[in-house]
């Protein structure tokens, strides 16, 4: 499958402030990519560079095989075949839903354009809503109108700028799945920028974790969560803690919760201290286990509890436990490790 987006060694600065540094990624045609990171990491600047709103200081951007940005050369936004959905949707209040979706077709859209508008409204689940105005719609419906408007001209690339940030949490989660389905049915290559990892995991085929203007890891959501490439990614994504371990062979670690065998050889001598990443789903409640931990805190989540457990060393770890196991604070319960992918980093502040 051909690459739809190729970003190579991208650099951008505002004056002396370099906000994007040597950034690279490739996205295949029809895929949904996401730039995920905290405030100030540079993700929105990358989006603006992709759209053609910002020049690049170094590197290049190619869309559908055509180079559109290099230092000193910039294809303007209107010639890039890009659609955008903004954070505030930017719908025209004086136009009907159909008028908003068909805005790019001119004031008197022809038969073919009208058919495209109807098709887009059907695609986003708003068939029959063409004659209403944006203020008569819910926030989720307005978001889908903005999506239909961006998809109507059949762009080569769709850019989504924090598209769910104005919605409540429940609606955001449901719409993330709906939007993914719409984009997959349309076959539109898409790049989303967000600070919300739940959105990223729900929508994207591939995610780039951004930090200080760079991509720390570009990978599938599964790999980002279970096989983080750097300590920053491990800390940033999901909930997790680090358990001190010691190298005890070419592919084995010793921890206070038992030995762990790794998938790859450990490039460290025996006795070398490491920090092992533990996700809440890596620790199983098992009363038959020889290892115990004290319930230090718990958060009820309906189907399960998120327990904070204190080990004998004082280290605190997290565990997801089915909610019918309702243990009081201070009780000791049996636990065991169930890690599919052992992820370890050189120990922080090793003794």
C-alpha positions in Angstrom: 0.0 0.0 0.0 1.3 3.4 -0.9 2.4 6.0 1.7 0.0 8.9 1.9 2.0 11.0 4.3 5.8 11.1 4.5 7.4 13.4 7.0 11.2 13.4 7.0 13.5 15.1 9.5 11.0 17.9 10.1 12.1 21.0 11.9 10.1 24.1 12.9 10.9 27.1 15.1 9.2 30.2 16.4 12.2 32.6 16.5 14.9 30.9 18.6 12.4 28.4 20.0 12.7 25.1 18.2 9.3 23.4 18.8 9.7 20.5 16.3 13.1 18.7 16.1 14.0 16.0 13.5 10.6 14.5 13.4 9.9 11.5 11.1 6.9 9.4 10.4 5.1 7.6 7.5 1.4 6.9 7.3 -0.1 4.5 4.7 -3.1 5.4 2.5 -6.4 4.9 4.3 -4.8 4.6 7.8 -5.6 6.7 10.8 -2.5 8.1 12.6 -2.3 10.1 15.8 0.1 12.5 17.3 -0.3 12.1 21.1 1.3 14.3 23.7 0.9 16.9 26.4 0.6 20.6 26.0 3.6 22.3 24.4 5.0 19.1 22.9 4.7 20.4 19.3 1.9 18.2 18.0 -0.3 21.1 16.9 2.6 22.8 15.1 3.2 19.6 13.1 -0.5 19.6 12.2 -0.2 23.2 11.0 2.9 22.3 9.0 1.0 19.4 7.3 -1.9 21.8 6.5 0.5 24.4 5.0 -0.2 27.0 7.6 3.4 27.0 8.7 6.7 26.8 6.8 9.3 24.3 7.7 12.9 25.1 8.8 14.3 21.8 7.7 13.2 18.5 6.3 10.2 17.8 4.1 6.5 16.8 3.9 5.2 14.7 1.1 1.4 14.0 0.6 0.4 11.3 -1.8 3.9 11.2 -3.3 4.0 15.0 -3.9 6.5 17.1 -1.9 4.5 20.0 -0.4 6.9 21.5 2.1 10.6 22.1 2.1 12.7 25.0 3.4 11.8 28.0 1.2 9.1 26.1 -0.7 5.5 25.8 0.4 2.5 24.5 -1.5 -0.5 26.6 -0.2 -3.2 25.0 1.9 -5.9 25.2 -0.7 -3.7 23.2 -3.2 -3.0 20.3 -0.8 -6.3 18.5 -1.0 -6.6 18.5 2.8 -9.7 18.5 5.0 -9.7 19.9 8.5 -12.0 19.5 11.6 -11.2 22.1 14.1 -11.5 22.0 17.9 -14.6 24.3 17.8 -16.0 22.8 14.6 -16.2 26.3 13.0 -19.7 25.7 11.6 -21.5 28.6 9.9 -24.5 29.5 12.1 -26.4 31.1 9.2 -26.2 28.1 7.0 -28.2 24.9 7.3 -26.5 21.6 7.9 -26.6 20.9 4.1 -25.3 24.4 3.4 -22.4 23.8 5.8 -21.5 20.4 4.3 -21.7 21.8 0.8 -19.9 25.0 1.5 -17.0 24.1 -0.7 -19.2 23.5 -3.7 -20.4 27.1 -4.0 -23.6 28.9 -3.4 -25.7 26.9 -5.9 -24.4 23.3 -5.8 -25.2 21.2 -8.9 -26.9 17.8 -9.0 -23.6 15.9 -8.4 -22.7 18.1 -5.4 -26.1 17.7 -3.9 -25.8 14.0 -4.2 -22.4 14.2 -2.5 -23.9 16.2 0.3 -26.7 13.7 0.8 -24.1 10.8 0.8 -22.0 12.6 3.4 -25.0 13.2 5.7 -25.9 9.6 5.4 -22.3 8.5 6.1 -22.2 10.4 9.4 -25.7 9.4 10.5 -27.5 12.7 9.8 -29.7 11.8 6.8 -32.8 13.9 7.0 -31.1 16.7 9.0 -30.0 18.8 6.0 -32.5 21.6 6.5 -31.8 22.2 10.2 -29.3 24.7 11.6 -26.2 24.0 13.7 -27.7 25.5 16.9 -30.5 23.0 16.7 -28.1 20.1 17.0 -26.3 18.5 19.9 -22.6 18.8 20.3 -22.0 15.3 19.0 -24.2 16.0 15.9 -22.3 19.3 15.3 -19.1 17.4 15.4 -20.4 15.0 12.7 -21.5 17.9 10.5 -18.0 19.3 10.7 -16.6 15.8 9.7 -19.1 15.6 6.8 -18.1 19.0 5.6 -14.4 18.1 5.7 -15.0 14.8 3.8 -17.3 16.2 1.2 -14.6 17.4 -1.2 -12.9 13.9 -1.0 -9.6 15.1 0.5 -6.4 13.1 0.2 -5.8 13.8 3.9 -8.0 14.7 6.8 -6.6 16.5 9.8 -8.4 16.4 13.2 -7.4 19.0 15.8 -8.5 17.9 19.3 -12.0 17.2 17.8 -13.6 15.9 20.9 -12.3 18.3 23.5 -15.6 20.2 23.9 -17.6 17.1 24.6 -18.3 15.3 27.8 -16.3 12.1 28.6 -19.1 9.6 27.8 -20.0 11.2 24.5 -16.3 11.6 23.6 -15.7 7.9 24.0 -18.7 6.9 22.0 -18.0 9.4 19.2 -14.4 8.3 18.9 -15.6 4.8 17.9 -18.3 6.3 15.6 -15.8 8.6 13.9 -13.3 5.7 13.4 -16.0 3.7 11.7 -17.0 6.7 9.4 -13.4 7.3 8.4 -12.8 3.6 7.7 -15.9 3.4 5.5 -14.8 6.6 3.7 -11.2 5.2 3.3 -9.8 8.6 4.2 -6.2 8.9 5.4 -6.4 10.8 8.7 -4.1 12.4 11.2 -5.5 13.3 14.7 -3.7 15.4 17.3 -4.8 15.0 20.9 -3.6 14.9 24.5 -6.2 12.3 25.4 -4.8 8.7 25.1 -8.3 7.2 25.3 -9.2 9.1 22.1 -5.9 8.0 20.5 -6.4 4.3 21.4 -10.0 4.3 20.2 -9.4 6.0 16.9 -5.9 5.4 15.6 -4.2 2.6 13.7 -0.8 4.1 14.6 0.3 6.5 17.3 3.3 8.8 17.6 4.1 9.8 21.2 5.5 13.3 21.1 7.8 14.8 23.7 9.7 18.1 23.3 9.2 18.3 19.6 10.2 14.7 18.8 8.4 11.4 18.3 9.6 9.1 21.1 7.8 6.1 19.5 5.6 5.6 16.4 3.8 2.3 16.7 0.4 0.5 17.1 -1.7 1.3 20.2 -1.0 -2.3 21.5 2.8 -1.9 21.2 2.7 1.7 22.6 0.9 0.3 25.7 2.6 -3.1 26.2 6.0 -2.5 24.5 7.0 1.1 25.2 10.4 2.0 23.6 11.4 4.6 26.2 10.8 5.3 29.8 8.9 8.5 28.8 6.4 6.5 26.8 6.0 4.0 29.6 5.3 6.8 32.0 3.0 8.8 29.7 0.8 6.0 28.4 -1.6 4.1 30.6 -1.3 3.6 34.3 1.8 1.8 35.5 4.5 1.8 38.1 8.1 0.5 38.2 9.3 -2.4 40.3 13.0 -2.7 41.0 14.6 -5.8 39.5 18.1 -7.2 39.1 19.6 -9.0 36.1 20.1 -12.7 37.0 21.2 -14.2 33.7 21.2 -13.5 29.9 17.4 -13.2 29.8 16.2 -13.3 33.4 15.3 -10.7 36.1 14.8 -11.2 39.8 12.2 -9.1 41.6 10.5 -9.3 45.0 7.5 -10.9 43.2 9.6 -13.6 41.7 11.7 -14.2 38.6 10.8 -13.0 35.1 12.1 -14.3 31.8 12.5 -11.8 29.0 11.8 -12.1 25.3 15.2 -10.7 24.3 18.7 -11.0 25.8 19.5 -8.4 28.4 22.4 -6.3 27.4 23.6 -5.8 31.0 25.7 -7.8 33.4 24.4 -9.9 36.3 23.5 -7.8 39.3 22.6 -4.7 37.2 19.6 -2.9 38.6 16.6 -2.2 36.4 13.1 -0.9 36.8 10.4 -3.3 35.5 7.2 -1.7 34.1 4.0 -3.1 35.7 0.6 -2.3 34.3 -2.5 -2.9 36.5 -3.4 -5.9 34.3 0.1 -7.4 34.9 -0.8 -8.1 38.6 -3.4 -10.8 39.3 -5.2 -11.3 42.6 -4.4 -15.0 43.6 -4.9 -16.2 47.1 -2.8 -19.3 46.4 0.2 -17.2 45.6 3.2 -17.1 48.0 3.4 -13.3 47.5 1.2 -10.9 49.4 0.5 -7.2 49.3 -1.5 -4.9 51.5 -4.4 -3.0 50.1 -3.4 0.6 50.5 -6.2 2.3 48.4 -8.9 1.3 46.0 -11.1 2.9 43.4 -14.4 1.3 42.4 -14.9 1.2 38.7 -18.1 -0.8 38.4 -16.8 -4.1 36.8 -13.5 -3.9 38.8 -11.5 -2.2 41.5 -8.2 -0.4 40.8 -6.2 -1.5 43.9 -3.1 0.3 45.1 -1.1 -2.4 46.8 1.9 -2.0 49.1 4.6 -4.7 48.8 6.8 -5.8 51.6 9.5 -3.4 50.5 7.1 -0.5 50.6 6.9 -0.3 46.8 3.3 0.5 45.6 1.9 -1.2 42.6 -1.5 -1.2 40.9 -3.8 -4.1 40.1 -7.2 -4.4 38.4 -9.4 -6.8 40.4 -13.0 -7.9 39.6 -15.3 -5.9 41.8 -16.8 -8.9 43.6 -13.4 -9.1 45.4 -14.1 -6.2 47.7 -11.2 -6.2 50.2 -10.9 -3.5 53.0 -8.0 -1.1 53.2 -5.2 -2.7 55.2 -6.0 -6.3 54.3 -3.2 -8.5 52.8 -4.1 -10.3 49.6 -2.2 -12.9 47.5 -0.9 -11.6 44.2 1.2 -12.9 41.3 2.7 -11.5 38.1 1.2 -12.3 34.8 3.3 -10.3 32.3 3.3 -11.1 28.6 5.9 -8.6 27.7 8.7 -7.8 30.2 9.7 -4.2 29.7 12.6 -2.9 31.8 14.8 0.2 31.8 18.0 1.1 33.7 17.1 1.7 37.2 16.5 5.3 38.2 18.6 6.4 41.2 20.1 2.9 41.4 22.0 2.1 44.6 
